[in-house]
């Protein structure tokens, strides 16, 4: 039996392990933490609507349900040419016919980032956001700034949606408590048109939402550094802040930088449309680790990572069975999300024909809550999977 080693326990890694096991292929999954974290629903941790445990699924439960081997031990070194993986404990993994790289990405470091927290960083940061917001709420007033950065070498490695979601959720949270007028909320980003990936119509609607919620904007100016009480910009301006949330853009994972794999200018693994690393037999890369093909507006999202994962499971199985058939992810490149606002949401979709943003008052919030429930329970095998999800 051919064995597959999966590096990473996020959306891409878990999905490929599950679908490989459906093909009765032996799988070993390596993760640096013992739980699968549902990042899209962690947006409610800062406002106390959910806890970290609510949006986490123990990996041992997934392993037992689907029958893959689980090793909780961070990857220390990956020597691609030898298909050799060394873990932090010193354990060496080799003799795998196939390796699927799903380690995610690292973040661009800016000066003073220790003064910020991210909803897309380590899960502990979401809890820290809750604690800081709770302290400000008890105080009864304050200044809050939330935003995201860009990567000029790879526009797909930007996480903008969660920044908007947390900001609107905080607005709604403070409004419910009757203290919104005591707080100054500011959105910031270095690009002139943050959120442009969603399309021009969406940009117009976002501006309306900022106006309706009295959220200030600081955009189009480069961030020079973060300080304890705010953000400094290249033009000499400063946004004062008691709580700063910043989602830095992604760059290639440090382990992969030294792996010998072909990398893009931004450090992401270069693959073909079938997620094969050409010149490295049996090695695939999926999810945030990959240099994403497609148009300028393309974005790394969980549903694209899962498409890649399912395709790779199929491609590995057909290769083992000596069937010449491969599945590409290129036709699935789109932006798709339900952007939550706390008291509703907006359905966002973008493809080559353009973008749309459709308001969904009240029901949108519960749709996203429902998706979180579905994500957890379908992966645990408690409910059937919906085709394509």
FILUMLUM-352248 format. One line per field, with one value per residue (C-alpha): x, y negated, z negated; residue number from 0; residue in three letters. Coordinates in steps of 0.5 Angstrom, whole numbers, plus 500, padded with zeros to 3 digits. Example, Ala and Ser with C-alpha at 12.3 -4.5 7.8 and 13.67 -1.06 7.14 Angstrom:
east	c(525,527)
north	c(509,502)
up	c(484,486)
num	c(0,1)
residu	c(ALA,SER)
// end
This chain:
east	c(500,503,503,502,505,501,504,499,493,489,483,488,491,485,481,486,487,480,479,485,482,476,480,483,490,494,495,500,498,503,501,504,497,493,486,483,482,476,478,472,468,473,471,466,471,473,466,465,460,464,470,476,474,467,471,476,476,481,485,485,477,478,484,480,473,477,483,489,495,496,503,503,510,512,516,523,526,524,529,524,529,530,523,525,522,525,520,522,522,528,524,525,520,521,520,513,511,507,508,503,505,500,504,500,504,508,506,510,513,513,516,512,507,508,503,498,494,491,484,488,494,495,489,491,491,483,483,487,483,477,480,483,476,473,477,476,468,469,472,467,470,476,479,480,483,483,486,490,496,499,504,506,510,503,496,493,496,492,486,482,475,476,478,472,468,471,470,463,462,465,461,455,457,458,452,448,451,449,456,458,458,464,468,472,473,478,479,486,490,496,492,488,482,482,477,478,478,471,469,467,460,462,467,461,457,463,464,456,457,463,458,452,456,461,467,473,478,485,487,492,498,504,504,511,510,506,507,503,498,497,499,504,504,509,506,507,500,498,492,491,489,488,487,490,488,492,492,499,499,502,509,512,513,520,520,519,524,529,526,529,522,521,519,515,518,514,516,510,511,510,506,502,494,494,498,504,511,514,521,519,516,510,510,504,503,496,493,496,503,502,503,496,495,489,487,490,484,485,485,487,481,479,474,480,484,479,478,486,486,480,483,490,487,484,490,494,489,489,496,496,491,495,489,491,486,487,483,485,484,484,477,475,478,473,472,466,464,459,462,459,457,454,447,447,452,453,454,460,462,467,469,472,465,465,463,457,456,448,446,443,440,439,439,446,449,445,447,455,453,450,456,460,456,456,464,465,460,461,468,467,462,456,452,453,457,454,457,462,463)
north	c(500,493,488,481,476,470,464,459,459,454,453,456,461,464,464,468,473,474,475,480,484,485,488,493,490,490,483,480,472,468,462,457,457,462,459,456,449,446,439,436,437,434,427,428,429,422,420,426,430,436,439,442,449,447,446,452,459,464,467,474,474,473,478,484,482,482,487,483,483,477,474,467,465,459,459,457,459,461,464,464,468,474,473,473,469,468,466,461,468,470,476,477,479,482,487,484,485,478,472,467,460,456,452,445,439,434,427,420,417,410,405,406,411,414,408,411,417,421,425,429,431,436,438,435,428,428,429,424,419,421,420,413,411,413,409,403,404,404,398,395,391,392,392,398,399,405,406,411,410,412,416,412,419,423,420,426,427,421,423,417,420,422,415,412,417,416,409,409,414,410,404,408,411,404,401,407,405,398,395,394,387,387,391,388,394,393,398,397,400,398,399,394,399,404,409,408,415,416,411,404,405,408,402,397,401,402,394,394,399,395,388,392,394,388,392,387,389,389,392,391,389,394,396,395,398,399,396,398,393,393,393,389,387,385,378,377,378,382,386,387,393,397,404,405,411,412,418,418,420,427,429,436,441,441,449,449,443,448,454,454,453,448,442,435,429,428,435,439,446,446,452,454,453,460,458,462,460,461,464,467,474,475,468,464,457,454,448,442,445,445,439,439,438,434,427,421,421,428,429,435,438,444,446,446,450,455,456,457,462,466,466,468,474,476,475,479,484,484,485,491,494,492,488,482,477,471,465,458,452,447,447,446,439,435,430,433,431,429,423,422,416,418,417,419,421,419,425,423,427,425,429,427,424,419,418,418,416,417,415,421,417,422,428,428,428,434,437,436,439,445,446,446,452,456,455,458,464,466,467,471,475,473,471,472,468,463,464,459,457)
up	c(500,502,496,496,491,490,487,484,480,483,488,493,489,486,492,496,491,490,498,498,493,497,502,497,498,491,489,483,482,478,474,470,465,463,466,473,472,476,477,481,475,470,472,466,461,459,458,453,458,458,455,458,456,460,466,465,467,463,469,465,466,473,474,470,474,481,480,481,477,473,470,466,467,471,477,476,483,490,495,501,506,501,498,491,486,479,473,467,463,467,470,478,483,489,494,496,503,503,499,499,496,493,488,489,489,485,484,486,480,479,474,467,469,462,460,465,465,471,472,477,473,467,464,457,461,462,454,453,457,453,446,449,452,445,441,446,445,437,438,442,447,452,459,463,470,474,481,486,490,497,500,507,509,509,508,507,500,497,491,492,490,483,481,484,480,473,474,476,470,465,467,467,460,457,460,456,450,451,451,458,458,453,458,464,469,475,481,484,490,494,501,504,505,500,501,509,510,509,514,515,513,507,505,506,501,496,496,495,489,486,486,483,477,476,477,480,485,486,493,498,494,492,485,482,475,469,463,456,457,464,472,475,483,488,489,481,479,473,471,464,461,455,458,465,469,476,481,484,491,492,495,496,490,487,487,494,496,494,497,504,507,513,510,512,511,505,502,504,507,515,517,524,524,521,515,517,516,522,522,515,516,511,508,508,505,503,499,497,498,506,511,513,521,523,525,520,516,514,506,502,498,495,500,505,501,500,507,508,503,506,512,510,506,513,517,512,512,520,520,516,520,526,529,533,530,526,523,524,519,524,526,518,517,515,508,504,497,493,489,482,479,472,474,481,487,494,499,503,510,515,521,528,530,524,517,513,506,503,496,492,486,480,484,486,479,478,484,483,476,479,484,477,475,481,482,475,475,483,482,475,480,476,482,489,493,498,505,507,499)
num	c(0,1,2,3,4,5,6,7,8,9,10,11,12,13,14,15,16,17,18,19,20,21,22,23,24,25,26,27,28,29,30,31,32,33,34,35,36,37,38,39,40,41,42,43,44,45,46,47,48,49,50,51,52,53,54,55,56,57,58,59,60,61,62,63,64,65,66,67,68,69,70,71,72,73,74,75,76,77,78,79,80,81,82,83,84,85,86,87,88,89,90,91,92,93,94,95,96,97,98,99,100,101,102,103,104,105,106,107,108,109,110,111,112,113,114,115,116,117,118,119,120,121,122,123,124,125,126,127,128,129,130,131,132,133,134,135,136,137,138,139,140,141,142,143,144,145,146,147,148,149,150,151,152,153,154,155,156,157,158,159,160,161,162,163,164,165,166,167,168,169,170,171,172,173,174,175,176,177,178,179,180,181,182,183,184,185,186,187,188,189,190,191,192,193,194,195,196,197,198,199,200,201,202,203,204,205,206,207,208,209,210,211,212,213,214,215,216,217,218,219,220,221,222,223,224,225,226,227,228,229,230,231,232,233,234,235,236,237,238,239,240,241,242,243,244,245,246,247,248,249,250,251,252,253,254,255,256,257,258,259,260,261,262,263,264,265,266,267,268,269,270,271,272,273,274,275,276,277,278,279,280,281,282,283,284,285,286,287,288,289,290,291,292,293,294,295,296,297,298,299,300,301,302,303,304,305,306,307,308,309,310,311,312,313,314,315,316,317,318,319,320,321,322,323,324,325,326,327,328,329,330,331,332,333,334,335,336,337,338,339,340,341,342,343,344,345,346,347,348,349,350,351,352,353,354,355,356,357,358,359,360,361,362,363,364,365,366,367,368,369,370,371,372,373,374,375,376,377,378,379,380,381,382,383,384,385,386,387,388)
residu	c(UNK,UNK,UNK,UNK,UNK,UNK,UNK,UNK,UNK,UNK,UNK,UNK,UNK,UNK,UNK,UNK,UNK,UNK,UNK,UNK,UNK,UNK,UNK,UNK,UNK,UNK,UNK,UNK,UNK,UNK,UNK,UNK,UNK,UNK,UNK,UNK,UNK,UNK,UNK,UNK,UNK,UNK,UNK,UNK,UNK,UNK,UNK,UNK,UNK,UNK,UNK,UNK,UNK,UNK,UNK,UNK,UNK,UNK,UNK,UNK,UNK,UNK,UNK,UNK,UNK,UNK,UNK,UNK,UNK,UNK,UNK,UNK,UNK,UNK,UNK,UNK,UNK,UNK,UNK,UNK,UNK,UNK,UNK,UNK,UNK,UNK,UNK,UNK,UNK,UNK,UNK,UNK,UNK,UNK,UNK,UNK,UNK,UNK,UNK,UNK,UNK,UNK,UNK,UNK,UNK,UNK,UNK,UNK,UNK,UNK,UNK,UNK,UNK,UNK,UNK,UNK,UNK,UNK,UNK,UNK,UNK,UNK,UNK,UNK,UNK,UNK,UNK,UNK,UNK,UNK,UNK,UNK,UNK,UNK,UNK,UNK,UNK,UNK,UNK,UNK,UNK,UNK,UNK,UNK,UNK,UNK,UNK,UNK,UNK,UNK,UNK,UNK,UNK,UNK,UNK,UNK,UNK,UNK,UNK,UNK,UNK,UNK,UNK,UNK,UNK,UNK,UNK,UNK,UNK,UNK,UNK,UNK,UNK,UNK,UNK,UNK,UNK,UNK,UNK,UNK,UNK,UNK,UNK,UNK,UNK,UNK,UNK,UNK,UNK,UNK,UNK,UNK,UNK,UNK,UNK,UNK,UNK,UNK,UNK,UNK,UNK,UNK,UNK,UNK,UNK,UNK,UNK,UNK,UNK,UNK,UNK,UNK,UNK,UNK,UNK,UNK,UNK,UNK,UNK,UNK,UNK,UNK,UNK,UNK,UNK,UNK,UNK,UNK,UNK,UNK,UNK,UNK,UNK,UNK,UNK,UNK,UNK,UNK,UNK,UNK,UNK,UNK,UNK,UNK,UNK,UNK,UNK,UNK,UNK,UNK,UNK,UNK,UNK,UNK,UNK,UNK,UNK,UNK,UNK,UNK,UNK,UNK,UNK,UNK,UNK,UNK,UNK,UNK,UNK,UNK,UNK,UNK,UNK,UNK,UNK,UNK,UNK,UNK,UNK,UNK,UNK,UNK,UNK,UNK,UNK,UNK,UNK,UNK,UNK,UNK,UNK,UNK,UNK,UNK,UNK,UNK,UNK,UNK,UNK,UNK,UNK,UNK,UNK,UNK,UNK,UNK,UNK,UNK,UNK,UNK,UNK,UNK,UNK,UNK,UNK,UNK,UNK,UNK,UNK,UNK,UNK,UNK,UNK,UNK,UNK,UNK,UNK,UNK,UNK,UNK,UNK,UNK,UNK,UNK,UNK,UNK,UNK,UNK,UNK,UNK,UNK,UNK,UNK,UNK,UNK,UNK,UNK,UNK,UNK,UNK,UNK,UNK,UNK,UNK,UNK,UNK,UNK,UNK,UNK,UNK,UNK,UNK,UNK,UNK,UNK,UNK,UNK,UNK,UNK,UNK,UNK,UNK,UNK,UNK,UNK,UNK,UNK,UNK,UNK,UNK,UNK,UNK,UNK,UNK,UNK,UNK,UNK,UNK,UNK)
// end
